[in-house]
Amino acid sequence: KDKIIWHEIKMGERIIDKKLAGELGISRSMVRQVFTILAKEELLIMIPRNGFYVREITREEIEEIYNIRKILEAYATELAIPKISSRDITEVEEVFKKAKRDLEKDEVKNFIETDIELHKLMVDNCGSEYLKKMINEHNDKYAFYRVVDLSRVERAKESYFEHYEIFEAVKEKKVKLSANLMAKHIENAKRIILDNFEAYTYG
């Protein structure tokens, strides 16, 4: 899964169970079991008598799941803000500070973690397991595009300020503003991914 999300294995590429088993030092039967799980998670497809391939994502799919994500995460943000503790705020603020220091040195990895932490803060505190499950259902697809999008230094710096604006509104308990900023941020991410779809998906 990590190899797919971090673009080490490309969309549409065939994955050979024997080769992967050798690389990981595990049995081919174990690899095939995992392939079956990843197929259920819609990361792989199985072509009869041909093998497993990385499932290709369409533009229409990205547009649809990001439109749904925008609605769900904005709602989760509204629900979460009254429940977020001062300890959570302090911990996430430290993550932002570290990411800012790294971005000043053009290092983006910690900002990718900051992106994850901010969204996780909203989802984990929303108080609804059903909502949490719906949002997390497509986490792997979000992660696939998050990695390639935020690996560009200028884009990471731009996104940092979007995230910090949301965080400041959350910290000040501004419920509607936080939800609106979250929706705007996800809409912007969708637009950038679609504008760069071929490069982000197959590059």
N, C-alpha and C positions, 0 to 999 in steps of 0.2 A: 504493500500500500504506500509506504514512504517513497519507494522508487518511482511510483506513478505521480504522487503529489509533488515531489521535488523534480519532476521532469527528467529523471534519469532513464525512464522508459517512456517512449513517445506514444501519443494517441495513434491507434490503429496498428501498433506493433504487436507481433506475435510473441508470446512468452513461452519458452521451452521449459517444461517441468524438469527434465533431466539436467539442463544447464543450471537452473536456479537452485536445484537441490544440491548440486556440487558446490556452488558458490556459498551456500548457507550451511553446508555440512549436515543436512537432514535428508530424510527419505523422500523418494518421489511420491509415495502415497500421501505423506504429510503435505507436500506442496500441492498436490491435486485437491486435497480436502480444503486447503486455504483458497485455492482458485475458485472452488464452488461457493465458498462464503463471499468472496469478492464479486462473483457474478451476481449473487443475491443483492449485494450492495450497489450494483450497477456500475462497478468499476471495470469489470471484465465481461466479455461475451464469449460463449462457447459455440464454435462452429463444428457441427458433427463431422467426424472423420478428418478434421483439420486442426483442431486444437483451440487454445484460448488466446484471445486478443484483447488489448486494452480498448475498452469501449470508447467510441468517439462521441463527443458532446456536440450538439447542434446549437446554432445561434438562437433558434426558437426556444430550445430548452433553457438556455442561460437567461433569456429575456423573461421567460415564465417564472423560473425559480427565484430570480432576483426581485421580480414584482411582488411575489408572494412573501419573500423574505422581508421586503420593505414594510409591508403591512404588519406582519407578525412581530418583527423586532421593535417597531415603533410602539406597538401595544405592550410588548414585554417591558419596554423602557418605562412606560407610564406606570405599570404595575410594580416595577422593581424599586423605583426611587424612594418611596416611603420605607422600604424594608432594608435598604443598603446601610450597613453599619459604618461608623466613623473609622473603624479598623480597616474595613474593605477599602475605603477612600484613601487612607494613608498608604496602604500596600500598593494600590494601583498608581498613586501619585509617584511613588518611588520608581515604579516601572517606567513611567513617563520620563522622569529625570534621567534615568540611565539611557533610555532610547535617545533623548535629546543630545546627550553628550556624545553618543556614538554617531548620530546623524551629522553632527558638526565635524566628525572625522570621515564622513561619507561611508560609514558602516551601517548596514540596514537590518542585519539579522535580528537584533534586539527590538527593533521597531515592529517587525512582523509579530513578535511575541506580544508587544504592547497592543497591537490590533486585536489579537486573539483574546487578551485579558479584558479589554474594555467590553467587547461583545459578550464574553462569558459572564462578566459582572452583571450585565442586564438580564441575561437568560437565566442564570443560576438563582437570581433573587426575585424572579417574577412571581413565584408562588404557585405556578400552575404546571404540573407535570405534563399535561397534555400539550400545552403551548411549547414547553421546553422540547418535548419529543418532536413536534412538528418542525421547529426551527432547526434542530440538530440533525434531522433526517438527511439533509443535503450538505452536511459539513465538509465532506471530502471534496465536493465540487467547489465550494467556496475556497477551501484550502488550496486547491490546484491553481486557481486564478490569483489568489492572494500572494502566493509565492512568486509568481512571475511578475505580477503587477508591482508589488512593493520591493522587488529586487532592483528596480530602477531608482537610483538615488534621488533624482529630482521629483519623481512621483511619490517616493516615500516621504520626502520633506513636505510636499503639499498635503499628503494624507495625514501627516503628523498633526498639522494645525487643524484639520477637520476633526480629528479624534479629540484633540485637546479642547476644542470648543465644546464638543459634546460633554466631555468630562467636567469642564467648569460649570456647565449648566446642571449636570447631575449633582455635583458637589454643593451647589447652591439650592438644590431641591426644586428647581424650576421644571415641573413635570411636563407641561405642554411644549416648552421650548426644547427640552431634551429629546422628546419624542419626534418633534419636527426636524431637529438637526440630525437625528439618527436616520429618519426617512430620506432626507436630502443627501446624506452621506452614502447610503446604499444605492440610491438612484444614480449618483455621480459615479460610483464604482461600476455599476452596470453599464453606463454609457461608455466609460473608458474601455472596459473589457470588450464590448461589442465593436467599438471603433478599432480595436487592435486584435480582433478575434483570431485571424489566421496566424499572426505572429505569436500571440499568447498560447494558442492551442497546439500549434505544430512546430513552433520555433525552438 
